[in-house]
Amino acid sequence: MIATLLGFSSKRLATKPRTYPKSNNGSKRFKSYFNQEPKPTHFLCLPLGHHPDLQEKVTRFYSLLLRDKVEGIDPTILINPRRLHFTLGVMSLSSQDPDGDSAGSSSTTSRTVEDALELLRSLQPQLTSLCTTGKSGNLQISLERIGAFEWNKGARVLWAGPRGNEGWSESEEEREERLKLIRVAEMVHRTFIGAGFSEKRPLKLRCSIIATSRRKPTSKIYQLFSFTDVLASLQTTAEGSVKASNRIAPVSFGTYNIPEIQLCAIGSHGPEDEYVSLGSISSGLLQLEQKESILTNIRNLCTS
């Protein structure tokens, strides 16, 4: 019926080749337009970008890709290492700022930033209990593999993350830490979905480091990059491996402590270009560091 009103036959519409809009979530935006779904404004995350060692390794990796002139790679699609994180949930929240100028503020949802923070704070006892188990006594992430979201004959996103089910050898301690990370992430993810905050997206422990949606200048058609060329470049570095399996390659980007779980504003920029945290709960590492600092001060006083 609609096709007839627009002057197209249903047969022509059925056989017309599909075209893709500039945004990789164009279909969601199309659906959102008609359903009046609120636009996501905030996200829960495990922050990573504050680690200088990770910043250095990722920057060196970027330099390698630019040096090798990997097809489709240019500086505009390389994510600032200071902004690296693992997303645990995406949601739409309204701001309580009376001026309405908070990052990502929205008036189309009754959920507020304070509501989300209250729920997040309620998880502190569970988080502390989960994180203090094991030998490390805190929460850690090991970036041991990279992969890509591939589309047609190229890739849109390059991500790094902990090992999955590749069958790679690991010690009992490494396995314990990896499973702890999964339990914590699933606990937070499940809680916020169950409370109606987060969108019902599957949890993926992947940290995006390259994204073609950031490319400048913008274009109506995506220019993808070659993941095959990325893998070839990795063969020449200490961080990479000469062999990839099922388009997943092992890397050695390091193991990092995660001091807290943050609620951040989408599109926000702090003094170092980091995402702005509106509130957080501690994984236990902060308390441990504070205790060590107090003990150090006491020792210094005793010896002075």
Phi, psi and chi 1 to 4 in degrees:
 res  aa     phi    psi   chi1   chi2   chi3   chi4
   1 MET       -  -50.7  178.3   67.8  177.8      -
   2 ILE   -62.7  -39.4  -64.8  176.4      -      -
   3 ALA   -61.9  -38.8      -      -      -      -
   4 THR   -66.4  -43.4  -56.7      -      -      -
   5 LEU   -61.8  -33.6  -68.9  173.6      -      -
   6 LEU   -83.8   -4.8  -66.4  175.7      -      -
   7 GLY    89.1   18.0      -      -      -      -
   8 PHE  -117.0  147.5  -62.2  104.2      -      -
   9 SER   -83.9  150.5   69.1      -      -      -
  10 SER   -64.1  -31.3   58.7      -      -      -
  11 LYS   -65.5  -42.4 -178.9  177.0  179.4 -179.0
  12 ARG   -64.8  -40.8 -179.3  179.5  176.7 -175.7
  13 LEU   -65.2  -35.6  -74.3  175.8      -      -
  14 ALA   -70.9  -27.5      -      -      -      -
  15 THR  -103.0   -3.9   57.4      -      -      -
  16 LYS   -70.9  130.9 -175.3  176.7  179.5 -180.0
  17 PRO   -58.6  143.0  -20.3   31.4      -      -
  18 ARG   -73.0  137.4  178.2  178.3  -66.2 -179.0
  19 THR  -115.2  153.8   57.6      -      -      -
  20 TYR  -115.0  131.9  -64.0   91.6      -      -
  21 PRO   -72.2  173.0   28.8  -34.4      -      -
  22 LYS   -59.2  -41.6  174.0 -177.6  161.1 -103.7
  23 SER   -81.0  139.7  174.3      -      -      -
  24 ASN   -73.3  -10.3   63.6  -26.4      -      -
  25 ASN  -116.2   36.6   61.6  -10.2      -      -
  26 GLY   -59.7  -38.9      -      -      -      -
  27 SER   -63.4  -36.4   60.3      -      -      -
  28 LYS   -68.2  -39.0  -68.3 -177.4 -179.8  178.5
  29 ARG   -65.5  -37.2  -70.0 -174.7  176.8 -179.6
  30 PHE   -62.3  -46.9 -178.4   83.2      -      -
  31 LYS   -64.3  -41.5  179.1 -179.6  178.0 -178.4
  32 SER   -63.4  -34.3  175.8      -      -      -
  33 TYR   -62.3  -42.9  176.3   80.6      -      -
  34 PHE   -83.2  -29.1  -72.8   98.6      -      -
  35 ASN   -92.3   -3.7  -68.4  -15.7      -      -
  36 GLN    55.5   40.2  -63.6  -60.7  -52.2      -
  37 GLU   -73.8  136.9  -63.9  176.6   -4.9      -
  38 PRO   -66.7  144.8   23.4  -33.6      -      -
  39 LYS   -75.4  136.7 -177.8  179.4  178.2 -179.5
  40 PRO   -57.6  137.6  -24.7   34.7      -      -
  41 THR  -123.6  -22.6   57.6      -      -      -
  42 HIS  -141.1  162.6  -62.8   78.8      -      -
  43 PHE  -148.5  152.3   64.0   96.3      -      -
  44 LEU   -94.1  140.3  -68.7  163.8      -      -
  45 CYS  -151.9  160.9   72.8      -      -      -
  46 LEU  -100.7  108.4  -56.9  174.5      -      -
  47 PRO   -74.2  142.2   27.9  -34.2      -      -
  48 LEU  -127.6  -26.2  -88.5  175.1      -      -
  49 GLY   -67.2   -9.4      -      -      -      -
  50 HIS   -81.3   -6.0   58.5  -74.2      -      -
  51 HIS   -83.9  113.9  -68.3  -73.2      -      -
  52 PRO   -58.2  -36.8  -23.9   34.3      -      -
  53 ASP   -63.8  -40.7 -174.7   49.9      -      -
  54 LEU   -67.5  -41.8  177.4   60.1      -      -
  55 GLN   -56.3  -43.9  -65.0  177.6   29.4      -
  56 GLU   -65.0  -43.9 -179.8 -177.1  -11.8      -
  57 LYS   -66.9  -42.1  -72.1 -177.1  176.9 -179.6
  58 VAL   -68.5  -39.7  172.5      -      -      -
  59 THR   -61.9  -41.8  -60.5      -      -      -
  60 ARG   -63.7  -38.4 -172.6  164.3   61.7 -119.5
  61 PHE   -63.7  -44.0  173.9   60.0      -      -
  62 TYR   -59.8  -43.6  -71.3  162.7      -      -
  63 SER   -60.4  -37.5  -62.6      -      -      -
  64 LEU   -63.2  -45.2  173.6   72.0      -      -
  65 LEU   -64.7  -39.3  -60.6 -178.1      -      -
  66 LEU   -70.2  -37.1  -65.9  172.1      -      -
  67 ARG   -64.4  -42.0 -176.1 -158.1   69.4 -173.1
  68 ASP   -79.9   -1.9  -69.0   -9.9      -      -
  69 LYS    52.9   51.3  -62.4 -178.6  179.2  179.7
  70 VAL   -60.1  132.1  170.7      -      -      -
  71 GLU   -56.9  126.2 -179.5 -176.8   -6.4      -
  72 GLY    86.5   -2.6      -      -      -      -
  73 ILE   -94.9  128.3  -65.4  -68.9      -      -
  74 ASP  -142.8  162.1   71.9   58.5      -      -
  75 PRO   -57.0  -26.2  -26.2   35.6      -      -
  76 THR   -70.7  -20.6   66.6      -      -      -
  77 ILE   -98.5    1.5   67.8  173.8      -      -
  78 LEU   -87.9  118.6  -52.6  178.1      -      -
  79 ILE   -73.4  132.7  -64.4  174.6      -      -
  80 ASN   -54.7  122.7 -175.3  -17.9      -      -
  81 PRO   -54.2  -26.9  -26.5   35.4      -      -
  82 ARG   -65.1  -18.0 -171.8   62.2 -179.6   85.0
  83 ARG   -99.8    6.7  -64.7  172.6   73.7   79.3
  84 LEU   -68.8  140.3  -61.9 -178.0      -      -
  85 HIS  -166.1  166.9   65.0  -84.5      -      -
  86 PHE  -109.2  125.2  -76.9   85.9      -      -
  87 THR   -84.6  130.6  -60.4      -      -      -
  88 LEU  -106.6  -13.4  -59.0 -177.0      -      -
  89 GLY   178.7  145.8      -      -      -      -
  90 VAL  -121.9  137.9  177.0      -      -      -
  91 MET  -149.6  167.8   62.0 -159.9   73.6      -
  92 SER  -113.3  120.0  178.3      -      -      -
  93 LEU  -127.1  147.8  -57.9  173.1      -      -
  94 SER   -93.1  153.2   61.9      -      -      -
  95 SER   -94.9  146.3  171.4      -      -      -
  96 GLN   -95.7    5.3  -68.5 -179.5  -45.2      -
  97 ASP   -65.7  120.7 -175.7  -12.8      -      -
  98 PRO   -62.5  -24.2   22.8  -33.6      -      -
  99 ASP   -83.7  -13.7  -63.1  -32.7      -      -
 100 GLY    68.7   21.5      -      -      -      -
 101 ASP  -109.1   17.0   58.2   -4.2      -      -
 102 SER   -69.5  150.7  -66.5      -      -      -
 103 ALA   -62.0  126.8      -      -      -      -
 104 GLY    73.9   21.6      -      -      -      -
 105 SER   -67.8  148.6   62.4      -      -      -
 106 SER  -144.7  142.7  171.5      -      -      -
 107 SER  -108.1    7.5   59.7      -      -      -
 108 THR  -100.0    7.9   58.9      -      -      -
 109 THR  -137.9  146.2  175.0      -      -      -
 110 SER   -86.5  -12.6   59.7      -      -      -
 111 ARG   -74.4  133.4  -58.1  -77.2 -169.0  177.8
 112 THR  -111.9  167.0   67.3      -      -      -
 113 VAL   -59.1  -41.4  169.1      -      -      -
 114 GLU   -65.5  -35.5 -172.0   53.4   42.8      -
 115 ASP   -60.5  -45.1  -69.1  -24.4      -      -
 116 ALA   -66.0  -40.7      -      -      -      -
 117 LEU   -66.5  -36.3  -71.2  175.5      -      -
 118 GLU   -62.7  -43.3 -177.6  178.5   -3.4      -
 119 LEU   -65.7  -42.1  179.6   58.6      -      -
 120 LEU   -61.1  -44.7 -178.4   61.5      -      -
 121 ARG   -63.7  -29.5  -64.5 -175.2 -167.0  110.6
 122 SER   -67.6  -16.0   73.8      -      -      -
 123 LEU   -89.2   -2.2  -61.1  179.2      -      -
 124 GLN   -56.4  -45.8 -177.7   66.3   75.5      -
 125 PRO   -60.9  -42.4  -24.7   35.2      -      -
 126 GLN   -65.2  -41.5  -62.8 -179.9   61.9      -
 127 LEU   -63.3  -45.2  179.7   63.0      -      -
 128 THR   -61.2  -42.2  -58.7      -      -      -
 129 SER   -63.3  -42.1  176.5      -      -      -
 130 LEU   -70.8  -41.7  -73.1  171.0      -      -
 131 CYS   -76.3  -26.6  -69.8      -      -      -
 132 THR   -83.3   -0.9   52.9      -      -      -
 133 THR   -81.0  163.6   60.2      -      -      -
 134 GLY    83.4  174.7      -      -      -      -
 135 LYS   -69.4  -37.3 -172.5  174.0 -178.6  178.9
 136 SER   -72.2  -33.4   70.7      -      -      -
 137 GLY    74.7    9.4      -      -      -      -
 138 ASN  -148.2 -170.4   55.0   59.1      -      -
 139 LEU  -102.8  131.1 -168.7   62.3      -      -
 140 GLN  -131.6  153.9  -63.8 -178.7  -20.9      -
 141 ILE  -131.0  130.2  -71.1 -178.3      -      -
 142 SER  -108.1  121.7  -64.7      -      -      -
 143 LEU   -89.7   98.3  -59.5  179.1      -      -
 144 GLU  -118.0   -1.6  -59.2  176.2  -79.6      -
 145 ARG  -152.6  155.9   62.4  174.0 -177.1  162.0
 146 ILE  -128.2  153.4   63.9  165.8      -      -
 147 GLY  -152.2 -175.7      -      -      -      -
 148 ALA  -144.7  151.1      -      -      -      -
 149 PHE   -89.3  102.3  -61.6  146.7      -      -
 150 GLU   -96.1  148.3  -64.4 -173.1  -88.7      -
 151 TRP  -147.3  120.8 -173.9   28.0      -      -
 152 ASN    56.4 -115.6  -64.8  -24.5      -      -
 153 LYS  -111.7   32.3  -65.2 -177.2  178.8 -179.5
 154 GLY  -163.4 -173.0      -      -      -      -
 155 ALA  -125.1  146.7      -      -      -      -
 156 ARG   -99.0  -35.1  -62.2  178.5  -70.2  110.0
 157 VAL  -137.5  138.3  172.3      -      -      -
 158 LEU  -110.2  130.9 -175.8   74.8      -      -
 159 TRP  -128.3  157.3   55.0  -97.5      -      -
 160 ALA  -124.8  150.7      -      -      -      -
 161 GLY  -168.3  178.9      -      -      -      -
 162 PRO   -72.3  162.5   26.7  -33.9      -      -
 163 ARG   -61.5  154.2   68.6  179.0   63.5 -162.7
 164 GLY  -112.3 -118.3      -      -      -      -
 165 ASN  -110.7   39.0  -60.6  -44.4      -      -
 166 GLU   -76.7  -13.3  -65.2   84.5    4.9      -
 167 GLY    82.7   15.7      -      -      -      -
 168 TRP   -70.8  147.7  -59.4  -20.6      -      -
 169 SER   -68.6  143.0   61.7      -      -      -
 170 GLU  -153.7  151.7   61.6 -179.0  -21.8      -
 171 SER   -76.3  166.8   67.3      -      -      -
 172 GLU   -63.3  -37.0 -174.8   61.1   30.6      -
 173 GLU   -65.9  -42.5 -178.4 -178.9  -20.0      -
 174 GLU   -63.4  -41.2  -70.2  171.9  -25.5      -
 175 ARG   -64.3  -41.7 -179.6  176.6 -178.4  -84.7
 176 GLU   -61.4  -42.8 -175.9  178.9    8.2      -
 177 GLU   -67.3  -38.7  -67.5  -61.6  -31.7      -
 178 ARG   -65.2  -43.9  178.9  170.3   59.9   84.9
 179 LEU   -68.3  -33.4  -65.7  179.6      -      -
 180 LYS   -61.6  -44.8 -178.0 -159.6  -62.0 -174.0
 181 LEU   -58.5  -44.5  170.4   66.3      -      -
 182 ILE   -63.4  -42.8  -66.5  172.8      -      -
 183 ARG   -62.9  -42.5  -73.6 -167.7  -68.8  -91.9
 184 VAL   -65.1  -48.0  167.7      -      -      -
 185 ALA   -61.3  -42.9      -      -      -      -
 186 GLU   -68.4  -35.6  -72.1 -178.8  -18.2      -
 187 MET   -62.0  -47.9 -178.9  -92.5  -67.9      -
 188 VAL   -67.5  -46.6  176.3      -      -      -
 189 HIS   -58.4  -48.1 -178.7 -104.7      -      -
 190 ARG   -65.6  -40.4 -177.3  173.2   57.7 -110.5
 191 THR   -63.4  -45.2  -61.4      -      -      -
 192 PHE   -73.6  -30.0  -87.7   79.0      -      -
 193 ILE   -70.5  -44.6  -73.4 -178.8      -      -
 194 GLY   -62.0  -31.4      -      -      -      -
 195 ALA   -85.7   -0.1      -      -      -      -
 196 GLY    82.7   15.9      -      -      -      -
 197 PHE   -88.4  -59.4  -80.2   86.9      -      -
 198 SER   -81.2  148.9  -64.7      -      -      -
 199 GLU   -64.8  148.4  -65.1 -177.2   -4.5      -
 200 LYS   -81.1   69.5  -66.3 -177.3  178.8  179.9
 201 ARG  -102.9  144.9  -58.6 -179.2 -178.3 -177.9
 202 PRO   -64.8  145.2   21.2  -31.5      -      -
 203 LEU   -77.9  125.1  176.4   64.9      -      -
 204 LYS  -128.6  114.7  -58.4  -70.4 -175.1 -178.3
 205 LEU   -82.0   77.4  -72.1  175.6      -      -
 206 ARG  -135.8  134.1  -63.7  168.6  178.2  172.8
 207 CYS  -106.6  112.3  172.0      -      -      -
 208 SER   -69.9  131.2  -62.8      -      -      -
 209 ILE  -120.4  -17.3   56.5  179.4      -      -
 210 ILE  -138.1  134.1  -64.9  176.5      -      -
 211 ALA  -143.1  120.4      -      -      -      -
 212 THR   -70.0  -16.0   55.4      -      -      -
 213 SER   -66.7  -14.8   59.7      -      -      -
 214 ARG   -89.8   -3.6  -58.9  168.1   53.6   87.3
 215 ARG   -60.5  135.9 -166.2 -177.1  -59.9  -81.6
 216 LYS  -124.9  140.2  -57.2  -66.8 -176.9 -177.4
 217 PRO   -69.7  160.5   27.9  -35.4      -      -
 218 THR   -72.3  159.5   58.1      -      -      -
 219 SER  -144.1  156.3  171.7      -      -      -
 220 LYS   -71.4  -22.8  -67.9 -177.7  178.3  179.4
 221 ILE  -120.5  134.3  -59.6  175.7      -      -
 222 TYR   -62.9  137.1  -92.9  123.6      -      -
 223 GLN  -102.1  112.9 -179.9 -174.7   -6.5      -
 224 LEU   -83.5  172.8  -52.3  176.9      -      -
 225 PHE  -120.1  163.6   65.8   88.5      -      -
 226 SER   -92.0  109.5  170.9      -      -      -
 227 PHE   -69.1  -30.9 -176.4   46.2      -      -
 228 THR   -60.3  -42.2  -60.3      -      -      -
 229 ASP   -67.5  -34.7  -73.2   -4.1      -      -
 230 VAL   -61.7  -44.9  170.6      -      -      -
 231 LEU   -63.3  -37.8  -65.1  177.8      -      -
 232 ALA   -64.7  -38.2      -      -      -      -
 233 SER   -66.8  -36.6  -68.9      -      -      -
 234 LEU   -63.8  -24.9  -88.2  174.0      -      -
 235 GLN   -63.6  -18.6  -65.8  177.9    7.8      -
 236 THR   -97.8    5.5   64.5      -      -      -
 237 THR  -120.3  161.8   70.9      -      -      -
 238 ALA   -72.0  -25.0      -      -      -      -
 239 GLU   -75.8  -21.4  -77.0   80.8   14.1      -
 240 GLY  -105.0 -179.5      -      -      -      -
 241 SER  -129.7  152.5  171.9      -      -      -
 242 VAL   -79.7   -9.2  -64.8      -      -      -
 243 LYS  -130.7  128.0 -174.3  176.6 -178.7 -179.7
 244 ALA  -113.1  146.3      -      -      -      -
 245 SER  -122.8  127.7  175.9      -      -      -
 246 ASN    53.9   38.9  -63.4  -36.0      -      -
 247 ARG    63.3   22.4  -52.1  -65.0  -77.9  175.8
 248 ILE  -118.3  126.8  -59.9  -66.3      -      -
 249 ALA  -116.2  135.8      -      -      -      -
 250 PRO   -72.4  140.0   22.8  -29.2      -      -
 251 VAL  -136.7  170.4  -66.2      -      -      -
 252 SER  -129.1   72.0  -60.6      -      -      -
 253 PHE   -85.3   -8.0  -79.8  150.2      -      -
 254 GLY   109.4  169.7      -      -      -      -
 255 THR  -114.5  133.9  -61.2      -      -      -
 256 TYR  -134.8  142.0  -57.2   94.7      -      -
 257 ASN   -75.9  142.7  -69.9  -40.2      -      -
 258 ILE  -112.1  103.1  -55.6  -61.3      -      -
 259 PRO   -73.9  -22.6   28.2  -34.9      -      -
 260 GLU  -161.0  165.8   58.0 -172.6    3.0      -
 261 ILE  -108.7  125.9  -62.2  176.2      -      -
 262 GLN  -112.5  152.2  -62.4  177.2  -17.6      -
 263 LEU  -105.3  117.3  176.2   68.4      -      -
 264 CYS  -119.7  157.9  -64.3      -      -      -
 265 ALA   -90.7  129.5      -      -      -      -
 266 ILE   -63.0  133.3  -67.6  176.5      -      -
 267 GLY    79.7    4.9      -      -      -      -
 268 SER   -81.7  157.9   60.2      -      -      -
 269 HIS  -139.7  120.7  -62.4  -91.9      -      -
 270 GLY   -89.0 -171.7      -      -      -      -
 271 PRO   -59.4  -31.0  -22.7   32.4      -      -
 272 GLU  -104.8   17.9  -61.2  177.7   -1.1      -
 273 ASP    73.2   13.4 -162.0   31.5      -      -
 274 GLU   -75.3  160.6   75.9  -80.5   13.8      -
 275 TYR   -68.1  143.9  -76.6  100.9      -      -
 276 VAL   -83.6  121.7  175.7      -      -      -
 277 SER   -85.3  128.9  172.6      -      -      -
 278 LEU   -95.1   -8.6  -56.2  178.4      -      -
 279 GLY   168.0  160.3      -      -      -      -
 280 SER  -159.3  168.7   63.1      -      -      -
 281 ILE  -126.7  148.9   55.0  174.9      -      -
 282 SER   -87.1  142.3  169.8      -      -      -
 283 SER   -83.2   -3.5   66.9      -      -      -
 284 GLY   111.9  -21.9      -      -      -      -
 285 LEU   -66.7  -36.5 -178.4   63.6      -      -
 286 LEU   -63.8  -44.5  -72.4  179.0      -      -
 287 GLN   -62.1  -39.8  -70.2   95.9  -30.8      -
 288 LEU   -63.2  -43.7  179.9   61.7      -      -
 289 GLU   -66.1  -37.5  -69.6  176.7  -20.2      -
 290 GLN   -65.3  -40.9  -71.0  167.8   -2.6      -
 291 LYS   -63.3  -43.1  -70.9  178.1 -178.2  178.7
 292 GLU   -63.7  -37.1  -69.5  177.5  -14.0      -
 293 SER   -65.5  -41.5  176.9      -      -      -
 294 ILE   -64.1  -44.2  -67.9  172.9      -      -
 295 LEU   -62.3  -38.9  -70.6  174.1      -      -
 296 THR   -64.0  -42.6  -60.8      -      -      -
 297 ASN   -63.5  -39.6  -68.9  -25.8      -      -
 298 ILE   -64.6  -42.8  -67.4  174.3      -      -
 299 ARG   -62.0  -40.5  -66.7 -169.6 -165.6  101.3
 300 ASN   -64.7  -38.3  -69.0  -22.7      -      -
 301 LEU   -67.8  -37.9  -72.5  173.4      -      -
 302 CYS   -68.2  -30.2  -68.0      -      -      -
 303 THR   -93.3   -8.4   56.0      -      -      -
 304 SER   -85.0      -   60.3      -      -      -
